[in-house]
Amino acid sequence: MPSKNTKFYSVILMTADFLVLLAAFTAAYIVRVQIDSRPLLSQVYAVDYLGMALSILPMWIIVFAMLGLYNSQIYNRRLAEWGRIFFGAIIGILVVIGWQYVTDRVFFPARLVALYALGASLALVIFERELLRLIRTLAFRYGIGISRVLMIGHSGATEDIALALSATDKSGYHIVAMATPKKYVPYRKNITHYGDIATALNNITAQRIDTIIQTDFEDDDMNEKILSAAQVNHVRYNFIPGRPEFYTGKNTIDVFLGYPMISVSQTPLIGWGAIAKRIFDVLLITLFAPIWLPIFLLTLLLQKLLNPGPVYFKSPRLGRYGKVIYVYKFRSMLWKYCGPDAIKIFKDMGREDLAEEYRQNRKVAHDPRITGFGKFIRITSLDELPQLFNVLRGDMSLVGPRPIIKDEQVFYKDKASLLFSVQPGITGLWQVSGRSDLSFKERVDLELFYAQNWSFMLDLKILFKTIRVVLFGHGAR
């Protein structure tokens, strides 16, 4: 949803990046040539060096642009931006070296100049962008450069988008008015509510609206009036489909027979996305084997000593495409309770309260079936370690929805097919949500969100949060 402000900010970023890169190259030259007294490989005068830098740096800006560093979806996400700056700096240096080779002109008077330029460009560009981010946030906070928005729609997506944009100092959008059912107006937000669209359109000038966001199709006459009001009042018009399927997953927009066509996939984890995730899982497990393998073997030994009986529990679950897989865990329950239906077990114990708790949440807070050592390996998540072999076999992924038992499939209703479109995972979004009291429905919603919005950055965040949950006990258990 690019606006005049986001385009203007992108221009500022381009200009600032260029100046900062020029400063980085200049500093690299000064440090190695004028301060360092060691001999140089070639004599390159400062004027010639700066002249070549000015002619080459636009290519560096093009590299940044190709990496999406002037796209609001990237520069509004700090970690994603830093990662792309890192790759952009490396590619930029390679472009300079390639230019030097192709033109047969000496650009770097010494090898260290290239290294200094790489380090300085990376540090200075990140610092510059953080400074600009701070300035932009302060400007938004004081009402400078924000877009005043009228939202039109009649679905839950209308409320979701309004809530997402309500942090004006981050989004740059201020929701001024909404033409929507009252229940979709975010609670405790200073937003004017209109019961009908016509009244809202008549107050565009009075409310100083400069952006209209529509989230649902109205009848043809009303759609025409909304678009016409935007044109007459010279305000920006944006349409966001209200159904979640249109803005989650992997979608592409093309032109078909002269008409815009949106192709909707259930999840980004198709094709190369699934292949890349598989490679990532195997590499990560292999690289960290010196850490997890000794812990695995120690847990195996303690399990033998402190929890007599079978070491592992093999649980049949539904994996990708609903295929039955067997998930391995260190056994944490008394062996006689492993396998039979939990609700029946609790009823046989005379614990109707636990049966009802399990029926509601698919878990119980204080499970009498668990052994003393079982409690320890559950609290520390050591019981999940054997699932690393499930990942190596290709049954599971490190991150993904929880593999469910067949009886739970009914709780997912028509969303089960979406859940089964991705590999189940050892850890996932709901496990690191920070809450231990999530209802089953809330856990399902988080898992479906993951399936529709997967990215490598999301996987990395979940893995880092999982480490924190395991080490410090924060998050959902």
C-alpha positions as CSV (number, residue, x, y, z in Angstrom):
1,M,0.0,0.0,0.0
2,P,2.6,2.6,-1.1
3,S,1.7,6.2,-0.4
4,K,3.2,9.5,-1.2
5,N,5.0,9.5,2.1
6,T,6.5,6.0,1.6
7,K,7.7,7.0,-1.9
8,F,9.3,10.2,-0.5
9,Y,10.9,8.2,2.3
10,S,12.4,5.7,-0.3
11,V,13.9,8.7,-2.1
12,I,15.4,9.9,1.1
13,L,16.9,6.5,1.8
14,M,18.4,6.3,-1.7
15,T,20.0,9.7,-1.3
16,A,21.3,8.9,2.3
17,D,22.6,5.5,1.3
18,F,24.6,7.1,-1.6
19,L,26.1,9.7,0.6
20,V,26.9,7.3,3.4
21,L,28.5,4.8,0.9
22,L,30.6,7.6,-0.5
23,A,31.7,8.5,3.1
24,A,32.6,4.8,3.7
25,F,34.8,4.6,0.6
26,T,36.4,7.9,1.5
27,A,37.1,6.8,5.0
28,A,38.6,3.5,3.8
29,Y,40.9,5.4,1.4
30,I,42.1,7.8,4.1
31,V,42.7,5.1,6.7
32,R,44.8,2.9,4.4
33,V,46.5,5.4,2.1
34,Q,47.0,8.5,4.3
35,I,47.2,7.1,7.9
36,D,48.7,3.6,7.2
37,S,52.3,4.0,6.2
38,R,52.8,0.6,4.6
39,P,53.5,0.4,0.9
40,L,50.6,0.4,-1.6
41,L,49.9,-2.0,-4.4
42,S,49.1,0.8,-6.8
43,Q,49.2,4.6,-6.7
44,V,45.6,5.9,-7.0
45,Y,45.2,9.6,-6.4
46,A,42.3,10.8,-4.2
47,V,40.7,12.7,-7.0
48,D,40.7,9.7,-9.4
49,Y,39.5,7.4,-6.6
50,L,36.5,9.7,-5.7
51,G,35.7,10.1,-9.4
52,M,35.5,6.3,-9.9
53,A,33.5,5.9,-6.7
54,L,30.9,8.4,-7.9
55,S,30.5,6.5,-11.1
56,I,30.4,3.1,-9.5
57,L,28.1,3.7,-6.4
58,P,24.9,4.1,-8.5
59,M,25.4,0.4,-9.3
60,W,25.6,-0.3,-5.6
61,I,22.2,1.6,-5.1
62,I,20.7,-0.5,-7.9
63,V,21.9,-3.7,-6.0
64,F,20.1,-2.3,-2.9
65,A,17.0,-1.7,-4.9
66,M,17.0,-5.2,-6.3
67,L,17.2,-6.6,-2.8
68,G,14.1,-4.6,-1.9
69,L,15.8,-2.2,0.5
70,Y,13.7,0.7,-0.8
71,N,10.5,-1.3,-0.3
72,S,8.4,-0.3,2.8
73,Q,7.8,-4.0,3.5
74,I,11.5,-4.4,4.1
75,Y,12.6,-1.1,5.7
76,N,9.8,-1.4,8.2
77,R,11.3,-4.8,9.4
78,R,14.6,-4.1,11.1
79,L,16.1,-7.7,11.1
80,A,15.1,-8.3,7.4
81,E,16.6,-4.9,6.5
82,W,19.9,-5.6,8.3
83,G,20.2,-9.0,6.6
84,R,19.7,-7.5,3.1
85,I,22.1,-4.7,3.9
86,F,24.7,-7.3,4.7
87,F,24.2,-9.2,1.5
88,G,24.0,-5.9,-0.4
89,A,27.3,-4.7,0.9
90,I,29.0,-8.0,-0.1
91,I,27.4,-7.9,-3.6
92,G,28.3,-4.3,-3.9
93,I,32.0,-4.9,-3.2
94,L,32.0,-7.8,-5.7
95,V,30.4,-5.4,-8.3
96,V,33.3,-2.9,-7.7
97,I,35.9,-5.7,-8.0
98,G,34.2,-7.0,-11.2
99,W,34.1,-3.4,-12.6
100,Q,37.8,-3.1,-11.8
101,Y,38.5,-6.3,-13.7
102,V,36.4,-5.6,-16.7
103,T,37.6,-2.0,-17.3
104,D,41.2,-2.9,-16.4
105,R,41.3,0.2,-14.2
106,V,42.8,0.1,-10.7
107,F,40.3,1.3,-8.2
108,F,41.6,0.0,-4.8
109,P,45.2,1.2,-4.1
110,A,45.5,-1.7,-1.6
111,R,43.5,-4.8,-0.7
112,L,42.6,-3.5,2.7
113,V,40.8,-0.5,1.1
114,A,38.2,-3.0,-0.2
115,L,37.9,-4.6,3.2
116,Y,37.7,-1.3,5.1
117,A,35.1,-0.1,2.6
118,L,33.0,-3.2,3.1
119,G,33.1,-2.9,6.9
120,A,32.5,0.9,6.9
121,S,29.6,0.7,4.4
122,L,27.9,-2.0,6.4
123,A,28.2,-0.2,9.7
124,L,27.4,3.3,8.3
125,V,24.4,2.2,6.3
126,I,22.8,0.5,9.3
127,F,23.5,3.5,11.5
128,E,22.1,5.9,8.9
129,R,18.9,3.8,8.5
130,E,18.4,3.5,12.2
131,L,18.8,7.3,12.5
132,L,16.3,7.9,9.7
133,R,13.9,5.4,11.3
134,L,14.1,7.3,14.6
135,I,13.5,10.6,12.8
136,R,10.6,9.2,10.9
137,T,9.0,7.8,14.1
138,L,9.4,11.2,15.8
139,A,7.8,12.9,12.8
140,F,4.9,10.5,12.8
141,R,4.4,11.0,16.6
142,Y,4.0,14.7,16.0
143,G,1.7,14.2,13.1
144,I,4.2,15.1,10.4
145,G,3.9,13.1,7.2
146,I,1.0,10.8,8.3
147,S,-1.8,9.7,6.1
148,R,-5.4,10.3,7.4
149,V,-7.4,7.2,6.6
150,L,-11.1,6.4,6.0
151,M,-11.6,2.6,6.2
152,I,-14.6,1.0,4.5
153,G,-15.6,-2.7,5.0
154,H,-17.8,-5.1,6.9
155,S,-15.6,-8.0,7.8
156,G,-13.1,-9.0,10.6
157,A,-10.3,-8.1,8.2
158,T,-11.4,-4.4,8.5
159,E,-10.8,-4.5,12.2
160,D,-7.5,-6.4,11.9
161,I,-6.1,-3.9,9.4
162,A,-7.3,-1.0,11.5
163,L,-5.5,-2.4,14.5
164,A,-2.4,-3.1,12.6
165,L,-2.3,0.5,11.3
166,S,-3.3,2.1,14.6
167,A,0.4,2.3,15.8
168,T,0.7,5.6,13.8
169,D,4.4,6.2,14.8
170,K,5.3,3.0,13.0
171,S,2.8,2.7,10.2
172,G,2.5,6.4,9.2
173,Y,-1.3,5.9,8.9
174,H,-3.9,7.4,11.2
175,I,-7.3,5.8,11.1
176,V,-9.6,8.8,11.4
177,A,-13.0,7.3,10.4
178,M,-14.5,3.9,9.7
179,A,-17.7,3.0,7.7
180,T,-18.2,-0.4,9.1
181,P,-20.4,-2.3,11.6
182,K,-19.8,-0.9,15.1
183,K,-18.3,-4.2,16.3
184,Y,-15.4,-3.9,14.0
185,V,-14.3,-0.5,15.3
186,P,-11.2,-1.1,17.5
187,Y,-12.0,-0.6,21.2
188,R,-10.7,2.6,22.8
189,K,-9.4,4.1,19.6
190,N,-10.4,7.7,18.8
191,I,-12.1,6.8,15.5
192,T,-15.3,8.4,14.1
193,H,-17.8,5.7,13.3
194,Y,-20.2,6.0,10.3
195,G,-23.2,3.7,10.1
196,D,-23.4,4.1,6.3
197,I,-20.8,4.6,3.6
198,A,-22.6,7.6,1.9
199,T,-22.3,9.7,5.1
200,A,-18.6,8.8,5.4
201,L,-17.9,9.9,1.8
202,N,-19.7,13.2,2.4
203,N,-17.4,14.0,5.3
204,I,-14.1,13.3,3.5
205,T,-13.2,17.0,3.3
206,A,-14.4,17.8,6.9
207,Q,-12.2,14.9,8.2
208,R,-9.3,15.9,6.1
209,I,-9.1,12.4,4.7
210,D,-6.3,11.7,2.2
211,T,-6.5,7.9,1.9
212,I,-9.4,5.5,1.5
213,I,-8.9,1.8,2.3
214,Q,-11.7,-0.5,1.2
215,T,-11.6,-4.1,2.5
216,D,-14.8,-5.7,1.0
217,F,-16.7,-5.6,-2.3
218,E,-19.9,-3.6,-2.1
219,D,-22.6,-3.5,-4.8
220,D,-21.6,-2.1,-8.1
221,D,-23.2,1.3,-7.5
222,M,-21.5,1.8,-4.1
223,N,-18.2,0.7,-5.4
224,E,-18.5,3.3,-8.1
225,K,-19.4,6.0,-5.6
226,I,-16.4,5.2,-3.4
227,L,-14.0,5.3,-6.3
228,S,-15.7,8.5,-7.6
229,A,-15.4,10.2,-4.2
230,A,-11.7,9.3,-4.1
231,Q,-11.2,10.9,-7.5
232,V,-13.3,14.0,-6.9
233,N,-11.5,14.7,-3.5
234,H,-8.1,13.8,-4.9
235,V,-7.4,11.2,-2.2
236,R,-5.6,7.9,-2.6
237,Y,-7.7,4.8,-3.0
238,N,-6.6,1.3,-1.9
239,F,-8.5,-1.9,-2.0
240,I,-7.5,-4.9,0.2
241,P,-9.6,-8.1,-0.2
242,G,-11.3,-8.9,3.1
243,R,-10.9,-12.6,2.8
244,P,-7.6,-13.8,4.5
245,E,-6.8,-16.1,1.7
246,F,-6.1,-13.1,-0.5
247,Y,-3.3,-11.7,1.7
248,T,-1.8,-14.8,3.1
249,G,0.1,-17.6,1.5
250,K,1.9,-17.1,-1.8
251,N,0.0,-14.9,-4.1
252,T,0.9,-13.6,-7.6
253,I,-0.8,-10.9,-9.7
254,D,-0.8,-11.2,-13.4
255,V,-2.9,-10.0,-16.4
256,F,-5.1,-12.6,-18.0
257,L,-7.1,-11.7,-21.2
258,G,-6.7,-8.0,-20.2
259,Y,-8.0,-8.5,-16.7
260,P,-6.0,-8.5,-13.4
261,M,-5.8,-12.0,-12.1
262,I,-4.8,-13.0,-8.5
263,S,-3.4,-16.5,-8.2
264,V,-3.8,-17.7,-4.6
265,S,-1.7,-20.5,-3.1
266,Q,-2.4,-21.9,0.4
267,T,1.2,-21.4,1.7
268,P,4.6,-20.0,0.6
269,L,6.0,-23.5,1.4
270,I,5.6,-24.8,-2.1
271,G,8.2,-25.5,-4.8
272,W,11.5,-23.9,-3.9
273,G,10.2,-22.7,-0.5
274,A,9.8,-26.3,0.6
275,I,13.1,-27.4,-0.8
276,A,15.0,-24.5,0.8
277,K,13.3,-25.2,4.2
278,R,14.3,-28.9,4.0
279,I,18.0,-28.0,3.2
280,F,17.9,-25.5,6.1
281,D,16.7,-28.1,8.6
282,V,19.3,-30.7,7.7
283,L,22.1,-28.2,7.7
284,L,21.1,-26.8,11.1
285,I,20.8,-30.2,12.7
286,T,24.1,-31.3,11.3
287,L,26.0,-28.1,12.3
288,F,24.7,-28.3,15.8
289,A,25.2,-32.0,16.3
290,P,28.2,-31.5,18.6
291,I,25.8,-29.7,21.0
292,W,22.6,-31.7,20.9
293,L,24.0,-35.2,20.4
294,P,25.8,-35.4,23.8
295,I,22.7,-34.0,25.5
296,F,20.6,-36.7,23.7
297,L,22.9,-39.5,24.9
298,L,23.0,-38.2,28.5
299,T,19.2,-38.0,28.5
300,L,19.0,-41.5,27.0
301,L,21.2,-42.8,29.9
302,L,19.2,-41.0,32.6
303,Q,16.0,-42.3,31.1
304,K,17.3,-45.8,31.4
305,L,18.2,-45.3,35.0
306,L,15.4,-43.1,36.3
307,N,12.4,-44.1,34.2
308,P,12.4,-47.9,33.9
309,G,10.7,-49.3,30.9
310,P,10.8,-48.5,27.2
311,V,12.9,-45.4,26.5
312,Y,10.9,-44.0,23.6
313,F,7.2,-43.5,22.9
314,K,6.2,-43.8,19.3
315,S,3.0,-41.8,18.6
316,P,1.0,-42.0,15.4
317,R,0.3,-38.5,14.1
318,L,-0.9,-36.9,10.9
319,G,1.9,-35.3,8.9
320,R,2.0,-33.5,5.6
321,Y,-1.0,-34.2,3.3
322,G,-2.6,-36.1,6.2
323,K,-0.2,-39.0,5.9
324,V,0.3,-41.0,9.1
325,I,3.8,-40.6,10.6
326,Y,5.3,-41.9,13.8
327,V,6.7,-39.2,16.1
328,Y,9.3,-40.2,18.5
329,K,9.7,-38.8,22.0
330,F,11.4,-39.8,25.2
331,R,8.7,-41.5,27.3
332,S,7.5,-39.2,30.0
333,M,4.4,-41.2,31.2
334,L,4.0,-44.4,33.0
335,W,4.1,-47.1,30.3
336,K,0.6,-48.4,31.0
337,Y,-0.8,-44.9,30.1
338,C,1.0,-44.6,26.8
339,G,-1.2,-45.1,23.8
340,P,-4.8,-45.4,25.2
341,D,-7.2,-42.5,24.9
342,A,-6.5,-39.9,27.5
343,I,-10.2,-39.1,28.2
344,K,-10.9,-42.8,28.9
345,I,-7.9,-43.0,31.2
346,F,-9.0,-40.0,33.2
347,K,-12.5,-41.3,33.5
348,D,-11.2,-44.7,34.7
349,M,-9.2,-42.8,37.3
350,G,-12.5,-41.1,38.4
351,R,-11.1,-37.7,37.3
352,E,-14.0,-36.3,35.3
353,D,-12.5,-32.9,35.8
354,L,-9.3,-33.9,34.0
355,A,-11.3,-35.5,31.2
356,E,-13.2,-32.3,30.7
357,E,-10.0,-30.2,30.8
358,Y,-8.4,-32.4,28.2
359,R,-11.6,-32.4,26.1
360,Q,-11.4,-28.5,26.1
361,N,-7.7,-27.9,25.7
362,R,-6.2,-31.2,24.5
363,K,-3.9,-31.0,27.5
364,V,-4.1,-30.8,31.3
365,A,-2.1,-28.6,33.7
366,H,-1.3,-31.3,36.3
367,D,-1.2,-34.7,34.5
368,P,-1.1,-37.7,36.9
369,R,0.1,-40.0,34.2
370,I,3.6,-38.3,34.0
371,T,6.5,-39.7,36.0
372,G,9.0,-37.7,38.1
373,F,11.7,-37.8,35.5
374,G,9.1,-37.3,32.8
375,K,8.1,-34.0,34.4
376,F,11.8,-32.9,34.2
377,I,12.2,-33.8,30.5
378,R,8.9,-32.1,29.6
379,I,9.8,-28.9,31.5
380,T,13.2,-28.8,29.7
381,S,11.7,-30.0,26.4
382,L,14.3,-32.8,26.4
383,D,11.5,-35.3,25.6
384,E,11.4,-33.7,22.1
385,L,15.0,-34.5,21.2
386,P,14.3,-37.8,19.4
387,Q,12.1,-35.8,16.9
388,L,15.4,-34.5,15.4
389,F,15.6,-37.9,13.8
390,N,12.1,-37.4,12.5
391,V,13.3,-34.2,10.8
392,L,16.3,-36.0,9.3
393,R,14.0,-38.7,7.9
394,G,11.8,-36.0,6.3
395,D,8.7,-36.6,8.4
396,M,8.9,-33.3,10.2
397,S,10.6,-29.9,10.1
398,L,12.3,-28.0,12.9
399,V,9.5,-25.4,12.8
400,G,5.9,-26.0,11.9
401,P,2.4,-26.8,13.1
402,R,2.2,-29.4,15.9
403,P,1.6,-32.9,14.4
404,I,-1.9,-33.8,15.4
405,I,-3.5,-37.1,16.2
406,K,-6.3,-38.3,13.9
407,D,-9.1,-37.6,16.4
408,E,-8.1,-33.9,16.6
409,Q,-8.7,-33.4,12.9
410,V,-12.3,-32.6,13.4
411,F,-11.4,-29.6,15.5
412,Y,-9.7,-28.0,12.4
413,K,-12.9,-28.4,10.3
414,D,-12.3,-27.0,6.8
415,K,-8.9,-25.6,7.7
416,A,-7.3,-29.1,8.1
417,S,-6.2,-29.1,4.4
418,L,-4.3,-25.9,4.9
419,L,-2.6,-27.3,8.0
420,F,-1.6,-30.5,6.1
421,S,-0.1,-28.4,3.3
422,V,3.1,-28.0,5.3
423,Q,5.4,-30.3,7.3
424,P,4.6,-30.4,11.1
425,G,7.3,-29.1,13.3
426,I,9.1,-29.8,16.6
427,T,8.4,-26.2,17.7
428,G,6.0,-23.7,16.4
429,L,4.3,-20.3,16.8
430,W,2.0,-21.2,19.6
431,Q,4.7,-22.9,21.7
432,V,6.6,-19.6,21.8
433,S,3.6,-17.3,22.0
434,G,4.4,-16.3,25.6
435,R,1.1,-17.7,26.9
436,S,0.4,-21.0,28.6
437,D,-3.4,-20.5,28.7
438,L,-4.1,-20.6,25.0
439,S,-7.3,-22.3,24.1
440,F,-7.2,-25.0,21.5
441,K,-8.9,-22.7,19.0
442,E,-6.2,-20.0,19.6
443,R,-3.5,-22.6,19.1
444,V,-5.1,-23.7,15.8
445,D,-5.3,-20.0,14.6
446,L,-1.6,-19.5,15.3
447,E,-0.6,-22.7,13.4
448,L,-2.8,-21.7,10.5
449,F,-1.2,-18.2,10.5
450,Y,2.2,-19.8,10.3
451,A,1.2,-22.0,7.4
452,Q,-0.1,-19.0,5.5
453,N,2.7,-16.5,6.4
454,W,5.9,-18.7,6.4
455,S,9.2,-17.0,5.9
456,F,12.8,-17.8,6.8
457,M,12.8,-14.8,9.2
458,L,9.7,-16.2,10.9
459,D,11.4,-19.6,11.4
460,L,14.5,-17.9,12.8
461,K,12.5,-15.9,15.3
462,I,10.6,-19.0,16.4
463,L,13.8,-20.9,16.9
464,F,15.5,-18.1,18.9
465,K,12.3,-17.8,21.0
466,T,12.3,-21.6,21.5
467,I,15.8,-21.5,22.9
468,R,14.7,-18.8,25.3
469,V,11.6,-20.8,26.3
470,V,13.8,-23.9,27.0
471,L,16.5,-22.0,28.9
472,F,14.3,-19.6,30.9
473,G,10.9,-21.2,31.0
474,H,9.0,-18.3,29.3
475,G,6.3,-19.0,26.8
476,A,3.6,-21.5,26.2
477,R,4.1,-24.9,27.8
